[in-house]
Amino acid sequence: MEEKTYVEDIDRSIYDIKDVEDDDFRMEEGLTPDIIKKLSEEKDDPEWMREFRLESLKIYNELEVPDWGPSIEGLDMNHIATYVRPKSNMENTWENVPQDIKDTFERLGIPQAERKSLAGVGAQYDSELVYHNVKDEVAEQGVVYTDMESAMKGEYADMVKEYFMKLVPPRDHKFAALHGAVWSGGSFVYVPKNTELSIPLQSYFRLNAKGAGQFEHTLIIVDEGASLHFIEGCSAPKYNVANLHAGCVELYVKKNAKLRYSTIENWSKNMYNLNTKRAIVEEGGSVEWVSGSFGSHVGYLYPMSVLKGDNSRMEFTGVTFAGNGQNLDTGAKVVHIGKNTSSYMNTRSISKSGGISTFRSSVVVKKSATGTKSAVSCESLMLDSDSRSDTIPAMDIRTKDADVGHEAKIGSISDDAVFYLMSRGMSEEDARALIVSGFADNVSKELPLEYALEMNNLIRLEMKGSIG
Amino acid sequence: MTNINILPDNENVYNEHNGSDVLTVNAMPSKTWHWLSVNEARIKWDSNSEEKYADELIVISENNKEEIWIDDITTQNEYNSKKVKIEAKENSEVTIVSNHDIKNNLRAFMDINLSKNAKVKLVQLLSSADKALYNEVKVSCDEKSSFELVQAFMGKKQGDTGYSGKIYSNVIVNLDKDNSEFKYDMGYLGQGDNLLDYNLVVNHFGKNTNCEINVNGALKDKSQKTFRGTIDFKKGSSGSVGAENETVLMLGDDVVNKTVPVILCSEEEVSGTHGASIGELDEETLFYFESRGIDKEKAENIMARASVERLVGLIENANEKEIIEKTLQEVLGDD
């Protein structure tokens, strides 16, 4: 019988270090109107937000759990703490962040990255931001980068009220409703007209508390002619109980504006990642999504782009790596509404050691979207026969004046390619790792160098194993 | 900032029969978002008044070669159903041509069993003026057997009713044993208010099994089409290959096309591909026609007919070819 490369699970030692839980406040577990009221009180919400939360809870109770994706039976909302406040106020100098939290982010390389290559950084620990800072020269350009709570109460209160969960209404799906009810933390970004940020902003989300949920809200408005690159990173240590991440990202890309949104998601493998991301793009604007999904036990993640304005465009570049115990259902959605809009999705999925990866997409071209061009390309790699890889794309085209293409491929690593590399002196393990890294280069070449290196390291670690 | 409607326009087409008298058909093995309305189709149907015709069994003996014509199923009642079972024994070879040009609502079922080394070619012409047709074909394939399916779906004009027929087709092919294969060629032409709703599932169970799927069609006027095509590589189907290709020519301002090409895979050593191309006549083809003095409208009509007429080239038998050409001529007219 042919012997196979045995592929070990990822070495997650950096991510798996658990800090002792020393919360300032931990909400009792479960979801009731009383808990929501208490949460609203803790957060000192304005009245409209308190009502919004309670209405969202009502919708949450009305909506069904999705029956088309991975099972979320292991997630018991009665045992998830929806709000855990760390013992720290939000700081804008790194020295003032409590030592244990600081150590965690130091290990993850966040402050180093800020010094080297970022225009601003936000770091969320459990339910609240513990650190937020933006470089002076960026702030001088009028760029606003702050936590959602401050934005909701400060001079941007009206803007937040106008845009908050308008793009992802609570009725969108059950976990959007949940988010509307219990959200806390997250970032608010406003880039004024014709302002170009040449270096990225970054938020990093860390969920340390056991059996807790993280529900941060990211609201970004890139005004006319402006441009922004926003990077998001996520991780958590592994516990033997379920943790939940049901964040929400709403991106408003105005006329002729540009936004690139990059994510490297590396949640621990007890995490249910039920995140919702959506962008609306006005005339001549563009949104680019770069997405790497490596962590989580179960993931539902499909960033959606609504191309509302004429000549608007979107691009989605993604890689998903599902290992042992993981069921990652990822992909993207696009709705073409404006004329002469274009979309391009380019994804890679890798499954190994019993992992399940599903690429799911939808391309909707409305009757108004004449002159649409859309192309989807998805490739899947099966590293063994214990794993599973599915491709479920859907297209709904309602104008004849459209050019829509789709291609998909599924297969395994070519023995010839491995043999070729081995004949050049590589071990089988290195050869396979190199092929997989090359397979995922659609994403790594779109990331800033530091992140591309991190992603390649993740892949290398995932592929590291012994030859059986 | 007002709420944005991200749903497809007029998203009620597939949910128009939400009453109690509804058949749910053409369910995909793997569901996706409900708001796309592609997971299954629903047909208004009165099962109580359905007339069931006697089941028919056709057996092709070992080593025999046959040709069988299944003519129009006479549809007397408003609702009818008919089941045909075909047993192709070892080393047999058969071509079956069935023509469902329905006058009343019909559910047609065909179960086909292919024994070792059997070869079956099924040619189906499905057309409807203003009635609903549900056509189901279920196939199981033994070792080294080969099943070929050629299907043409056409709307048809009848008096003043125009083109309002609804055709639902559900094909499930199980490549149960090693080295079995399936080839599928489908062509359709939707016109007027035609609704064409197809579901194809190919399950690869055996090793070194092969499937090739080619779907070509054109949509005119207000016609609507959904094609769900699933290639499912089951665990143990190593060495198998599946390829699916769809081309849709969009010719009307109010047409709706839905395509869901799915690959499910639980086996490492397989190769699966699918491709889809949806849009108007491309510039190169148009230029070719124009350089020969054929205008855009005429060129579009030629290409629309070609989606279905190309299937004639897949029929070897001259007699069958002639009958099929005549049927196509009747349905497609002279345009």
Boltz contact constraints between the chains, C-beta under 6 A:
constraints:
  - contact:
      token1: [A, 68]
      token2: [B, 31]
      max_distance: 6.0
  - contact:
      token1: [A, 68]
      token2: [B, 32]
      max_distance: 6.0
  - contact:
      token1: [A, 162]
      token2: [B, 1]
      max_distance: 6.0
  - contact:
      token1: [A, 163]
      token2: [B, 1]
      max_distance: 6.0
  - contact:
      token1: [A, 166]
      token2: [B, 1]
      max_distance: 6.0
  - contact:
      token1: [A, 169]
      token2: [B, 3]
      max_distance: 6.0
  - contact:
      token1: [A, 306]
      token2: [B, 4]
      max_distance: 6.0
  - contact:
      token1: [A, 306]
      token2: [B, 6]
      max_distance: 6.0
  - contact:
      token1: [A, 335]
      token2: [B, 6]
      max_distance: 6.0
  - contact:
      token1: [A, 362]
      token2: [B, 36]
      max_distance: 6.0
  - contact:
      token1: [A, 364]
      token2: [B, 8]
      max_distance: 6.0
  - contact:
      token1: [A, 366]
      token2: [B, 9]
      max_distance: 6.0
  - contact:
      token1: [A, 367]
      token2: [B, 9]
      max_distance: 6.0
  - contact:
      token1: [A, 382]
      token2: [B, 268]
      max_distance: 6.0
  - contact:
      token1: [A, 384]
      token2: [B, 268]
      max_distance: 6.0
  - contact:
      token1: [A, 385]
      token2: [B, 267]
      max_distance: 6.0
  - contact:
      token1: [A, 385]
      token2: [B, 268]
      max_distance: 6.0
  - contact:
      token1: [A, 388]
      token2: [B, 266]
      max_distance: 6.0
  - contact:
      token1: [A, 389]
      token2: [B, 265]
      max_distance: 6.0
  - contact:
      token1: [A, 390]
      token2: [B, 264]
      max_distance: 6.0
  - contact:
      token1: [A, 391]
      token2: [B, 263]
      max_distance: 6.0
  - contact:
      token1: [A, 392]
      token2: [B, 30]
      max_distance: 6.0
  - contact:
      token1: [A, 392]
      token2: [B, 32]
      max_distance: 6.0
  - contact:
      token1: [A, 392]
      token2: [B, 262]
      max_distance: 6.0
  - contact:
      token1: [A, 394]
      token2: [B, 32]
      max_distance: 6.0
  - contact:
      token1: [A, 394]
      token2: [B, 36]
      max_distance: 6.0
  - contact:
      token1: [A, 394]
      token2: [B, 38]
      max_distance: 6.0
  - contact:
      token1: [A, 394]
      token2: [B, 260]
      max_distance: 6.0
  - contact:
      token1: [A, 395]
      token2: [B, 259]
      max_distance: 6.0
  - contact:
      token1: [A, 396]
      token2: [B, 8]
      max_distance: 6.0
  - contact:
      token1: [A, 396]
      token2: [B, 258]
      max_distance: 6.0
  - contact:
      token1: [A, 397]
      token2: [B, 257]
      max_distance: 6.0
  - contact:
      token1: [A, 397]
      token2: [B, 278]
      max_distance: 6.0
  - contact:
      token1: [A, 398]
      token2: [B, 9]
      max_distance: 6.0
  - contact:
      token1: [A, 398]
      token2: [B, 256]
      max_distance: 6.0
  - contact:
      token1: [A, 400]
      token2: [B, 250]
      max_distance: 6.0
  - contact:
      token1: [A, 400]
      token2: [B, 280]
      max_distance: 6.0
  - contact:
      token1: [A, 402]
      token2: [B, 279]
      max_distance: 6.0
  - contact:
      token1: [A, 403]
      token2: [B, 279]
      max_distance: 6.0
  - contact:
      token1: [A, 404]
      token2: [B, 278]
      max_distance: 6.0
  - contact:
      token1: [A, 405]
      token2: [B, 277]
      max_distance: 6.0
  - contact:
      token1: [A, 406]
      token2: [B, 276]
      max_distance: 6.0
  - contact:
      token1: [A, 407]
      token2: [B, 275]
      max_distance: 6.0
  - contact:
      token1: [A, 408]
      token2: [B, 274]
      max_distance: 6.0
  - contact:
      token1: [A, 409]
      token2: [B, 273]
      max_distance: 6.0
  - contact:
      token1: [A, 410]
      token2: [B, 263]
      max_distance: 6.0
  - contact:
      token1: [A, 410]
      token2: [B, 265]
      max_distance: 6.0
  - contact:
      token1: [A, 410]
      token2: [B, 272]
      max_distance: 6.0
  - contact:
      token1: [A, 411]
      token2: [B, 271]
      max_distance: 6.0
  - contact:
      token1: [A, 412]
      token2: [B, 268]
      max_distance: 6.0
  - contact:
      token1: [A, 412]
      token2: [B, 269]
      max_distance: 6.0
